[in-house]
Amino acid sequence: MTRRQLLASLLAPEPIIDIHQHTPYTGRTDEELVRHQEVMGVTMSFLLPAGKKYGLAAGAGGNDICVRLAKQYPQRFKFFANEAPDEPDARRTIEKYLKLGAIGIGEQKFPLDCDGPEVRAIAELAKDYKVPVLLHFEHNTYNLGFNRFYRVLEKYPTVNFIGHAQTWWGNIDAALEQEVLYPRTKVTAGGITDRYLANYPNMFADMSAGSGLNALLRDEDHARGFLDRHQNKLLYGSDCNDRDGKGERCSGSKQIESIRRLAPSKAAERKILYENSKRLFRL
């Protein structure tokens, strides 16, 4: 390595992988998304498509839109494959995009039992293609029956699952009232989410959105221990729809700042922001 190359490497920003973004997202353009990720300091982003019946409640685009943007910016974006698992052609649709290079399945955000036959069919497909599945858990709305998800984890030990959203993050708290989607109280340790991460090697966590950020900021003493305990299982994601990539409206940039501030060490910070995702997705 030349002296100039060494200097450039020392000055280069530390890489960050964002496992959770959408395009479009409540009207945000592709160009605004690219700029948003650059401002946050993200070096690689994963695009999560909607199924054809749903826009992930945010006007998110489908598989073809994500593929197109990822092909346009191959160094910046990779894409998942998705479809509602109760659609008759769900397997064929998801397989099509896995064969085109999708690195995961999701965001699975559909009004189905999380341990039902449709979700198990997605797990079977993920097992066949050796890709992770990202699920949005929201009480009485999406992936119902969170306390039963251990059945899927046990039945499919070779499939890696990534938990996300309000009910996933609310359940770091053993005292959670399930109807409360954004709890503000101090955390009672030992919630379902904590146990899933501790007890199942195939369970990981997507830290994105207001729910992930709230899980850190509602009780920072608990958050420090949580980041320490699960530093090998946590994956940074943004899932924010603002245009700026900074400021109060950008949960993604606030999440990066919070992880850097609360992580127990620099090594743990790098795992959460980059290395865990690189390893899990074999990048």
Buried (B, 14 or more C-beta within 10 A) or exposed (E): EEEEEEEEEEEEEEBBBBBBBBBBBEEBEBEBBBBBBEBBBBBBBBBBBBBBEBBBEBBBBBBEBBBBBBEEBEEBBBBBBBBBBBBEEBBEBBBBBBEBEBBBBBBBBBEBBBBBEBBBBBBBBBBEBEBBBBBBBBBEBBBBBBEEBBEBBEEBEEBBBBBBBBBBBBBBBBEBEBEBBEBEEEBEBEBBBBBBBEEBEBBBBBBBBBBBBBBBBBBEEBBBBBBEBBBBBBBBBBBBBBBBBBEEEBBBBBBBEBBEEBBEEEEBBBBBBBBBBEEBBEE
